Amino acid sequence: MEKGRTFETIVGFFVLLVALFFFYFVYSRSNWANINGYVLSAKFDRADGLGEGIDVKISGVRVGKILNIKVDPDTFLARVEFSVSNDIKLPKDTSASVQSDGLFGGKYLSLNPGGAEENIGAGGEIENTVGPTNLESIIGKFMLSKDKD
């Protein structure tokens, strides 16, 4: 009887090691790791689909994450605060837009760096912004234009 429990203990320990290795492998290959960086902000007329923890990307590569979204009480625009990796220096004329990961994918904040000589410092604001495309509005306009023909 004692020999059976020893075998079960060894097998249980082995299963636990395999599970820990699996979780480490998934964590190291995923985008769950934090990106330390500086904080910027941008104001949008709409911030549909964005939320805390959503990716910030440049050319499709994750360079930060959204930290906070709230309504600016003075302008009634959505103020999005996000972090950008310290090794990325963004020019002053950088633009920000809300993009989709495919037709049914989630949203992310896309940054398009400009060509200005001067960079945005920590705590700065990106002024050129484009909100998300409203698919229902586009379909509605298309359907109305077809009715007029």
Secondary structure, 3 states (H helix, E strand, C coil): CHHHHHHHHHHHHHHHHHHHHHHHHHHHHCCCCCCCEEEEEEEECCCCCCCCCCEEEECCEEEEEEEEEEECCCCCCEEEEEEEECCCCCECCCEEEEEECCCCCCEEEEEECCCCCCECCCCCEECEEECCCCHHHHHHHHHHHHHHC
